[in-house]
Every structure is written in structure tokens, then in C-alpha cells.
């Protein structure tokens, strides 16, 4: 009977020591971080455009009409160069 009393006392002691835990803290807010972008380009031309190869080879006899070449007719050919980034 003493043993039962001690067991009952131990259960009563642990029952009173059990305190419900507080609710879990909410997760921290998510903060979106934008990537670091390079500064915008300066307006205007920073450096002049330079050809990658010899401009004299840009127009050849292959660009002239073959019939005009056979008849040895003279003329002027032209082309336009567009430069972009």
C-alpha cells in the first residue's frame, strides 16, 4: 500500500508539472530581394563602330548583275550598313 501511494504521488507531481507549450511562433516574413542590376547605359555613342573585317571586300562582282557584267556595262552599286548593339 505504501508503494501505491508513492506511485500515485509521483503521477500527481508529473501531472501538475506538465504545462502546455505555447503555440509555435509564425515563420518570419519573406522579403523579396531584387538582383543588383548594372546601371543603365549612357545616352549617346560611347565608342565609334569599327568593322570586323576589310570594308573593301563587302561588295564584290558577285553582287553586280551577271548579265551586266557579261555585257561589260558599267554602273554603281551601293549598300547600307546598320549598326546596333
Backbone as JSON Lines, residues from 0, in Angstrom:
{"i":0,"aa":"X","n":[0.81,-1.18,0.0],"ca":[0.0,0.0,0.0],"c":[0.86,1.26,0.0]}
{"i":1,"aa":"X","n":[1.94,1.24,0.58],"ca":[2.84,2.39,0.55],"c":[3.37,2.59,-0.86]}
{"i":2,"aa":"X","n":[3.63,1.52,-1.52],"ca":[4.13,1.6,-2.9],"c":[3.1,2.29,-3.79]}
{"i":3,"aa":"X","n":[1.84,1.92,-3.64],"ca":[0.78,2.53,-4.43],"c":[0.67,4.0,-4.13]}
{"i":4,"aa":"X","n":[0.81,4.39,-2.91],"ca":[0.74,5.79,-2.52],"c":[1.89,6.59,-3.15]}
{"i":5,"aa":"X","n":[3.08,6.0,-3.19],"ca":[4.22,6.68,-3.77],"c":[4.03,6.84,-5.29]}
{"i":6,"aa":"X","n":[3.47,5.81,-5.92],"ca":[3.23,5.89,-7.35],"c":[2.17,6.93,-7.65]}
{"i":7,"aa":"X","n":[1.15,7.01,-6.85],"ca":[0.1,7.99,-7.04],"c":[0.65,9.4,-6.83]}
{"i":8,"aa":"X","n":[1.51,9.55,-5.88],"ca":[2.11,10.85,-5.62],"c":[3.02,11.26,-6.8]}
{"i":9,"aa":"X","n":[3.77,10.3,-7.35],"ca":[4.65,10.62,-8.47],"c":[3.84,11.02,-9.69]}
{"i":10,"aa":"X","n":[2.74,10.32,-9.96],"ca":[1.9,10.69,-11.1],"c":[1.25,12.04,-10.89]}
{"i":11,"aa":"X","n":[0.86,12.34,-9.7],"ca":[0.24,13.62,-9.42],"c":[1.27,14.74,-9.59]}
{"i":12,"aa":"X","n":[2.52,14.48,-9.2],"ca":[3.55,15.51,-9.32],"c":[3.86,15.8,-10.79]}
{"i":13,"aa":"X","n":[3.97,14.75,-11.6],"ca":[4.27,14.98,-13.0],"c":[3.09,15.6,-13.73]}
{"i":14,"aa":"X","n":[1.89,15.3,-13.29],"ca":[0.71,15.87,-13.93],"c":[0.64,17.37,-13.66]}
{"i":15,"aa":"X","n":[1.05,17.8,-12.5],"ca":[0.99,19.22,-12.22],"c":[2.15,19.96,-12.87]}
{"i":16,"aa":"X","n":[3.26,19.26,-13.18],"ca":[4.4,19.9,-13.81],"c":[4.21,20.05,-15.32]}
{"i":17,"aa":"X","n":[3.3,19.28,-15.89],"ca":[3.06,19.38,-17.34],"c":[2.3,20.66,-17.64]}
{"i":18,"aa":"X","n":[2.96,21.54,-18.33],"ca":[2.35,22.81,-18.73],"c":[2.27,22.79,-20.25]}
{"i":19,"aa":"X","n":[1.13,23.13,-20.79],"ca":[1.05,23.13,-22.26],"c":[2.04,24.14,-22.85]}
{"i":20,"aa":"X","n":[2.68,23.72,-23.92],"ca":[3.67,24.61,-24.55],"c":[2.95,25.72,-25.31]}
{"i":21,"aa":"X","n":[3.57,26.88,-25.39],"ca":[2.93,27.98,-26.12],"c":[2.88,27.64,-27.61]}
{"i":22,"aa":"X","n":[1.98,28.25,-28.35],"ca":[1.9,27.96,-29.78],"c":[3.21,28.36,-30.48]}
{"i":23,"aa":"X","n":[3.49,27.67,-31.55],"ca":[4.72,27.93,-32.3],"c":[4.66,29.33,-32.88]}
{"i":24,"aa":"X","n":[5.82,29.97,-32.9],"ca":[5.9,31.32,-33.46],"c":[5.69,31.25,-34.97]}
{"i":25,"aa":"X","n":[5.04,32.24,-35.55],"ca":[4.85,32.22,-37.0],"c":[6.19,32.37,-37.7]}
{"i":26,"aa":"X","n":[6.3,31.84,-38.92],"ca":[7.58,31.97,-39.63],"c":[7.85,33.43,-39.96]}
{"i":27,"aa":"X","n":[9.12,33.79,-40.09],"ca":[9.44,35.18,-40.41],"c":[8.93,35.53,-41.8]}
{"i":28,"aa":"X","n":[8.59,36.79,-42.03],"ca":[8.08,37.18,-43.35],"c":[9.17,37.04,-44.41]}
{"i":29,"aa":"X","n":[8.74,36.7,-45.61],"ca":[9.66,36.56,-46.74],"c":[9.8,37.92,-47.4]}
{"i":30,"aa":"X","n":[11.02,38.38,-47.51],"ca":[11.29,39.67,-48.13],"c":[11.94,39.41,-49.48]}
{"i":31,"aa":"X","n":[11.3,39.87,-50.53],"ca":[11.84,39.66,-51.88],"c":[12.99,40.64,-52.1]}
{"i":32,"aa":"X","n":[14.11,40.11,-52.54],"ca":[15.28,40.94,-52.81],"c":[15.53,40.91,-54.31]}
{"i":33,"aa":"X","n":[15.55,42.07,-54.92],"ca":[15.8,42.11,-56.36],"c":[17.3,42.01,-56.61]}
{"i":34,"aa":"X","n":[17.69,41.38,-57.73],"ca":[19.11,41.27,-58.04],"c":[19.7,42.64,-58.34]}
{"i":35,"aa":"X","n":[20.98,42.76,-58.12],"ca":[21.66,44.02,-58.4],"c":[21.84,44.13,-59.91]}
{"i":36,"aa":"X","n":[21.27,45.17,-60.47],"ca":[21.35,45.36,-61.92],"c":[22.44,46.38,-62.24]}
{"i":37,"aa":"X","n":[23.08,46.22,-63.4],"ca":[24.09,47.22,-63.78],"c":[23.4,48.55,-64.08]}
{"i":38,"aa":"X","n":[24.11,49.64,-64.0],"ca":[23.49,50.93,-64.29],"c":[23.08,50.99,-65.76]}
{"i":39,"aa":"X","n":[22.07,51.77,-66.07],"ca":[21.65,51.86,-67.48],"c":[22.77,52.46,-68.32]}
{"i":40,"aa":"X","n":[22.82,52.11,-69.6],"ca":[23.88,52.64,-70.46],"c":[23.73,54.15,-70.62]}
{"i":41,"aa":"X","n":[24.84,54.8,-70.82],"ca":[24.83,56.24,-71.03],"c":[24.26,56.54,-72.41]}
{"i":42,"aa":"X","n":[23.56,57.64,-72.5],"ca":[22.99,58.01,-73.79],"c":[24.1,58.52,-74.7]}
{"i":43,"aa":"X","n":[23.95,58.22,-75.97],"ca":[24.96,58.64,-76.93],"c":[25.9,57.5,-77.24]}
{"i":44,"aa":"X","n":[26.81,57.75,-78.14],"ca":[27.76,56.74,-78.57],"c":[28.97,56.78,-77.65]}
{"i":45,"aa":"X","n":[29.29,55.66,-77.04],"ca":[30.45,55.61,-76.16],"c":[31.74,55.41,-76.95]}
{"i":46,"aa":"X","n":[31.67,54.63,-78.02],"ca":[32.84,54.43,-78.87],"c":[32.35,54.25,-80.3]}
{"i":47,"aa":"X","n":[33.14,54.68,-81.26],"ca":[32.69,54.56,-82.65],"c":[32.64,53.11,-83.09]}
{"i":48,"aa":"X","n":[31.73,52.81,-83.99],"ca":[31.64,51.47,-84.55],"c":[32.82,51.23,-85.48]}
{"i":49,"aa":"X","n":[33.41,50.06,-85.36],"ca":[34.54,49.7,-86.24],"c":[34.23,48.38,-86.92]}
{"i":50,"aa":"X","n":[34.57,48.24,-88.2],"ca":[34.28,46.99,-88.9],"c":[35.16,45.85,-88.39]}
{"i":51,"aa":"X","n":[34.64,44.65,-88.48],"ca":[35.4,43.47,-88.06],"c":[36.36,42.99,-89.16]}
{"i":52,"aa":"X","n":[36.08,43.36,-90.4],"ca":[36.96,42.96,-91.5],"c":[37.12,44.14,-92.47]}
{"i":53,"aa":"X","n":[37.78,43.91,-93.58],"ca":[38.08,44.95,-94.54],"c":[36.82,45.38,-95.3]}
{"i":54,"aa":"X","n":[36.4,46.65,-95.18],"ca":[35.19,47.09,-95.86],"c":[35.26,47.01,-97.38]}
{"i":55,"aa":"X","n":[36.47,47.01,-97.97],"ca":[36.6,46.91,-99.42],"c":[36.1,45.57,-99.96]}
{"i":56,"aa":"X","n":[35.99,44.58,-99.12],"ca":[35.5,43.27,-99.56],"c":[34.02,43.07,-99.32]}
{"i":57,"aa":"X","n":[33.34,44.09,-98.86],"ca":[31.92,43.94,-98.55],"c":[31.08,43.86,-99.82]}
{"i":58,"aa":"X","n":[31.49,44.51,-100.9],"ca":[30.78,44.44,-102.17],"c":[31.76,43.95,-103.22]}
{"i":59,"aa":"X","n":[31.4,42.88,-103.91],"ca":[32.27,42.29,-104.93],"c":[31.5,42.19,-106.25]}
{"i":60,"aa":"X","n":[32.16,41.65,-107.27],"ca":[31.49,41.46,-108.56],"c":[30.34,40.46,-108.44]}
{"i":61,"aa":"X","n":[30.36,39.64,-107.4],"ca":[29.24,38.69,-107.2],"c":[27.95,39.44,-106.85]}
{"i":62,"aa":"X","n":[28.07,40.67,-106.4],"ca":[26.89,41.46,-106.05],"c":[26.33,42.24,-107.25]}
{"i":63,"aa":"X","n":[27.07,42.28,-108.36],"ca":[26.65,43.02,-109.55],"c":[25.88,42.06,-110.45]}
{"i":64,"aa":"X","n":[24.87,42.53,-111.15],"ca":[24.09,41.64,-112.03],"c":[25.0,40.95,-113.06]}
{"i":65,"aa":"X","n":[24.89,39.63,-113.17],"ca":[25.79,38.86,-114.06],"c":[25.6,39.25,-115.52]}
{"i":66,"aa":"X","n":[24.39,39.56,-115.95],"ca":[24.17,39.94,-117.35],"c":[24.87,41.27,-117.65]}
{"i":67,"aa":"X","n":[24.85,42.19,-116.7],"ca":[25.52,43.48,-116.88],"c":[27.04,43.26,-116.95]}
{"i":68,"aa":"X","n":[27.56,42.32,-116.2],"ca":[29.0,42.02,-116.28],"c":[29.35,41.43,-117.64]}
{"i":69,"aa":"X","n":[28.51,40.52,-118.17],"ca":[28.77,39.9,-119.47],"c":[28.75,40.94,-120.58]}
{"i":70,"aa":"X","n":[27.87,41.9,-120.46],"ca":[27.76,42.93,-121.49],"c":[28.72,44.09,-121.22]}
{"i":71,"aa":"X","n":[29.53,43.98,-120.18],"ca":[30.51,44.98,-119.79],"c":[29.88,46.36,-119.58]}
{"i":72,"aa":"X","n":[28.68,46.34,-119.02],"ca":[28.03,47.61,-118.68],"c":[28.55,48.08,-117.34]}
{"i":73,"aa":"X","n":[28.7,49.39,-117.25],"ca":[29.17,49.97,-116.0],"c":[27.99,50.49,-115.2]}
{"i":74,"aa":"X","n":[28.2,50.58,-113.91],"ca":[27.15,51.1,-113.05],"c":[27.67,51.28,-111.63]}
{"i":75,"aa":"X","n":[26.81,51.68,-110.8],"ca":[27.18,51.92,-109.4],"c":[26.32,51.0,-108.52]}
{"i":76,"aa":"X","n":[26.95,50.39,-107.62],"ca":[26.21,49.6,-106.62],"c":[26.39,50.27,-105.26]}
{"i":77,"aa":"X","n":[25.46,50.03,-104.41],"ca":[25.52,50.62,-103.06],"c":[24.94,49.62,-102.06]}
{"i":78,"aa":"X","n":[25.27,49.82,-100.83],"ca":[24.68,49.01,-99.76],"c":[24.59,49.87,-98.51]}
{"i":79,"aa":"X","n":[23.75,49.44,-97.62],"ca":[23.53,50.16,-96.37],"c":[24.03,49.31,-95.21]}
{"i":80,"aa":"X","n":[24.69,49.94,-94.27],"ca":[25.18,49.24,-93.09],"c":[24.38,49.74,-91.89]}
{"i":81,"aa":"X","n":[23.74,48.81,-91.2],"ca":[23.01,49.15,-89.98],"c":[23.82,48.67,-88.79]}
{"i":82,"aa":"X","n":[24.01,49.53,-87.83],"ca":[24.81,49.2,-86.65],"c":[23.88,49.19,-85.44]}
{"i":83,"aa":"X","n":[23.96,48.1,-84.67],"ca":[23.18,48.01,-83.43],"c":[24.04,47.36,-82.36]}
{"i":84,"aa":"X","n":[23.49,47.27,-81.18],"ca":[24.24,46.65,-80.09],"c":[24.53,45.22,-80.45]}
